Amino acid sequence: MTASPRALIIGGSLGGLSTAIALRRIGWDVEVFERSASELKDRGAGLVMQPELLDFLKSQALPHQETISVLSEARQFLDREGHVLRVEPRAQFMTSWNTLYRQFLHALPSEHYHLDRQLVDFKQDAHGVSARFTNGSVAQADLLIGADGTNSTCRSQLLPDQRPRYVGYIAWRGVVREAAVSASVRNIFADKFTFFQMPSSHFLCYLVPGPDGATETGSRYLNWVWYWNVPEGEKLQELLTDHTGSARDYLVPPGMVQEKLVQDQWDIAADLFPAVAQQLVFATQEPFLQPVYEFATQHMVFDRVCLLGDAAFLPRPHAAASTAQAVANAADLATALHASPDNWTAVLSSWETTQIQLGVSLQQLGTSLGNQSQFGTWQGQQLTFGDTLQTLRSPGRPQGTSTH
């Protein structure tokens, strides 16, 4: 009896979990290795459920979108006084990182998910690939998949001279319990994806499931993001130093931002925001911040090692496409391997071509929207957040996928 092919998946976040789920469904043995010593939580707060993610949930027999998300019926744009400038009908489902992580984690048997496993290095030859971890353990398989995100150890070994690039602004983020704000605030943001645009900055808000995935009215969270320009240098370093004095690279998590820096930013919000947005951010108990980076690789396949998700392409967050990209990478990889299980070289080469097209398209979209909102330009044109992907889609993008 022929043994099932085996994959080592480095990274236990959404990209790694979706890859494990998809490969198990086609008969592969998988092991997922996560560097964190404890289960992940509250990374990234809110998520827009793009079509790629909805398709993945359906194809993998995971919970239906309506049970793990909140419906946003339209996009609305506010002026400085808090009046609605315009409304664009556009139904979208919104979820939270934590809700989706719990669903993916539940779909993978716990014995295949290994915490506190920091990758040291890997080796490969014609017969397979082996990975070595800081606890001294070694695992072997047919394929190794680097789904270890922005600060990818896999990528650093394969492409040691390539790192994500800081693009000149940060995202202040927070969540507020729906029941913790006034009825006037709830009524403005209910069932809408809300934007407030300012010169070289913008704020957005939408509802997401609350603790434990609760979607009932009153139990949900208001998730907000505020993009703010910060040049590289002393100010950025100060923002990325948490209240213990430790320097951070990619995230200053909830509860760790220096109180003085929070108060300074709230003073700016008091000058710029409509009152309804001020009330929301001031009610946030533990805001956090993320510097915005971007990255694109020219290769995703290195013999028996693959990169996917943010380890390969890190689009700016305006396209709301990072999770959609990761699950599309995972689903397409499983489909390709299942269709041609005996011809890996050709399969991985073909998969790489289409996924690079997808990654380039999503990165161009995120960069375009970010430059327009933060720096005022997009290839000489002025765009709004109401522009659909159809007007921005790259001709080379694989059909059947979209970011909106």
N, C-alpha and C positions, 0 to 999 in steps of 0.2 A: 504494500500500500504506500503510495507516494505521500510524503509529509506535506502539509500545507505550507505555502510560502510565509515568511515571517518578516515583520517590519518593526524596527525600533523607531519610536516617535519621540523626538526631543522637544519638550514643551508641552505643558499640561493645561494650557488655556484653550480658548475656543478653537483656534486653528488646529492644535494637536488633537483635541477631543473629536472634532468633526472628521479629521482624517482617520482616526481610530475607528469611529463608528462606521464610516463608509467602507473601509477595508475589511472590517469584520463581516460586513454584510455580503461581501463577495467571497468569503471563505478564508481570509488571511488570519494568521495569528498576529496579534499586535501587543506591544508593551509600550506604555507611555511613561516618560520620565520627566518629572517636574522638579525644578531646582528649589522651589520653596519648601520649607519644612512643614507647612500646614496648608490646608485647602485654601484656594484663592477666594477673594471676596471683594465686592464693590470696586472692581477695576473698570473705570470708564463710565460708570453710572448709566446714562441712557444710550439706547441704540435704536436706529431706524431699521425696521425689518424690510430690507430690500428684496426684490423678487428672487434673487439667488438664494437668500436665506429661507424664504417661504417655500421655494422649490425643494430645498434640502430637507426641511422638516417633513414635507409630504413624502419625498422619495425614501426617507429612512424610517418612516412610520413613527415619527416623533410627535409630541402633542401639537394639536392644531393651533394655528396662530391666535385664534380668538380666546384661547384659554391661558395664554402666557403674555398677552400684550394689551395695549390700550389703543383704541381707534382714534386717530386724529382725522377729522372730517375735512379740514381745509387749512390753508396757510393764510395768516394774517400779518399785516405790517402796521406797526404803531408809529405815531409821531411823538414829538417831545412832550406833548401834553397828555399822551396816553390814548389819544383818539385813534380809531382804526382808519388808516389811510386806504387800504384796499384788502379784499379777501379773494383768494384764489382757491376754488374748489379743487381739492386733491386729497383723496382718502389714502392714508398710510397707517400702518400698524407700528406702534412704538413699544419697545420692551426695555428691559434693563440688562446690563451685563451679567449681574448676579443671577437673575431669573434664567437667562439662557444657559449660563454655566451649570446651574443646578440640573437643568433638564439634560444637558449633554453628559454630565458626570453620572447621572442616574442610569443612562443608557449603556454605560460601559461597566462591566463587572469590576468590582473594586480590586480584585487581585491583579488586574492588568494596569493599574494606575499607581505609580510609585512616587511618593513624595520624598523630598530631601535628597534628590539625585542630581547633583550638579555635574554636567559633562566636563571632563577634562580634555579628552581628544578622541579621535576615532581613526581607524585604519581600514583599508579595503584592498581586496585583491579580486582575482577572477572567481573566487569561490564564495565570497561573502564580505560582510563588513562587521567590525567589532567596535564597541564603544566602551570607554573606560570612564569611571565616575570617581568623585572625590572620596567616597567611602571605600574605595579599593575594589569595588565590584566591576565585573566585565560582562557585557551582554553581546551576543552574536546574532546575526540575522542575514537575510538576503538583501534587505534594503534599509537605509537609514533616512529618515525624513526630519529635516530641521524646520520645526514650527515654533521656534523659541523666541519669536517676536523681535521688537525693536533692537534690543541689546543681544542679538543672537550670537551664542558661542559657536554654533555651527558655521555661520557666515564668517566669523572672525578667523576660523581656521582655514576656510576655503578661500576667502578674499581678505587677507589681513590688512590691506591698505585701503579698504573701502568701509566708510562709516556713514550713518545718517547725517544729514546736513541740517543745522538749525536755520530756520527760514526768517527769523526776525520778529516773531511774536509768540505770545503764550496764550493758553486758554485757562482762564479762571473758571472753576466748575463747582457745582453744588447741587444738593437735593434737599427739598423741604417737604415734610409731610403735608399732604393736602389739607388736613384738618387743622394745621398749625397757622394758617393764614386766614385773613378775613374773607368774607363771602364776596366782596368786591374784587379781590385778587383772584379767587377761584373762578369767578364768572368770566373774567377777561381771558384766562388761559384755558378754560375747560374746552376740550374737544378741538383745540386748535394748535397748530404748529406756529408759534408766534415769533416774529422778528422785530427788532428795533435797530435800525441802521444809523450810524453816526459817521462823521468824517474819520477815516482810517480805523474804524472799529465797528463791531456789531455784537448784539446780544440776541440770544434765542432761548426759547423755553418750550417744553412739551411735557405732557403727563406720561409717566411710566408706572409699571407695577410697583407696589410697595414691598415691605418685608415679606419674605417667603412667597413672593409672586402674587400677592393680593391685587386684584383688579377691580374690587368694588369701590364705588364712589365714597370718598372719605378715607379710604385706606391706601390710596396711591401716593406717589411722590410727584412733585413738580421738579423736573430736571432742567437746569439752566446752564448755559455756557456763555462766557463773555471773552471775546478775543481782544487782546491788547498788545500793541506794539512795544517791544523791549529790545533794543539793540544788544548785540553781544558786548560783554564787558562787565564792569563792576556791578551795575544794577542787576543784570541777569544772574550773576553769581550770588548776589544777596538774596534774590528771590528763590534761588535753588538751594539755599542753606536753610535747613529746617530748624525748629526751635531748640533742638539739642546741640546745634552747631555743626551737624553733619552735612556734607555737601551731597546733593542729589544730582542725577543726570537727566532722567526722563520723567520723573513724577515726584512731587511733594504731596504725599497722600493726606487724606482727611485727618485732621487733628494734629498735623505736623507743621503747618505753615506758621511762620512767626506772627504773633498777634499784631505787632506794630505794622507789618506789611499788609495784613488784612485791613486794619483800620485806615491806612493810607489809601488803599484801593476803594474802600467804601466811601471815603471823602470824595474821590473822583466820581463815583457813581452818583453821589448826591448832587453833583454839579451837572451831570450829563443825562441821567436816566429819567424817564417818566416816573411818576410817583408809584405806579403799580409795580414796576420793575425794581425800584428801590426797596419797596416793602418785601419783595421776594428775596433779594440778596441779603438784606439786613436780618431776615428771619433764619438764614442759613447758619447752623451751629458749627459746622466743620467744613468750610470751603477747602478746596484743594486746587492745585495748579499743575499744568502740564506744558512744558515748552513744545512748540510745534516743530517737528522734523519731517524731512522727506528723504526717501532713498529709492533708487531703482538699480536693479542688477541687470547685467546683460546675459547672465546664465542662471538657470535654476536647477540644472542637472549636471552632476559631476560623477559620472559612472554610476555607482550604486548609492549615491547620496543626492537627495533633492532638497531644495529650499522651497518653502511656500509661505503664504500669508505675509505678515509684516517682516519676516526674515528676508524675503525676496524683494517685495515692493511695499514701501511705506508711503501711501498717499496722504496728503493733508486731510484733516477730518471733515472739511466742508462738503465733500462728496458723500459723506456718511457711508463709505464703501469698504472700510477695512475688514469688517466681519464678513460682508458679502463676498469679498475677494477670497478670503481664506476658505470659506465653505465651497466656493466655486472651484478653487484649486483642488480641494479634497475630493469633491464629487467627481470632477473630470478625471482625476488620477485613478480613482477606483473604476470608473467606467472604462477607461483605456486599458487598464491592467486586466480587467475581466474579459474584455473583447479579444485580447491577444496575449494570453498568459505565457506563451512560450517564446515571445519575441520582445523581451524587455528593452533592448537597445532602441529599436524602432518606436516602441510604445512611448518610452520616456522622451525621446527626441520630438515626437509629434506633440505630446502633451506640453513640453517646454515651449514650443513655438506658439501655441494658442494661449498659454497662460502669460507669456511675455506680452503678447498683444493686449490681453485684458489688463495686465498691470500698467502698461504704458498709457492705455486709454484712461484708466481710473486716476492715474497720477496727473495726467494732463488736465483732467477735469478739476481735481482738487487744487492744483496749482493755479488754474485760471480763476476759480471762484475766490481763492484766498488772496490772490494779487488784486482782484477787483475790490474786495471788501476792505483789505488792509492798506493797500497802496494805490487804489483807484484806477487800475488799468487791467485790461485783458486783451493782449495782442491788438491794442489800439481801439478796442471796443469797450463800451460800458454795458455790463450785464447786471441782471438782478437775480435774486434767489428764486424767482419764479420761472426762470429759463429751464426747460426740460432737457433731459439728456439727448433727446433726438436732435437738438440743434448743435450739440457738442460732440456727438459720437464719432469716434475715429473710424474711418472706412475699414480698417483692418481688424476691428473688434469682432470676436466670434458672435454669431447670431444667437438669439435666444437669451441674452443677458442684458441687464440694464441696471443702472445705479439709482434710478428714481422710480 
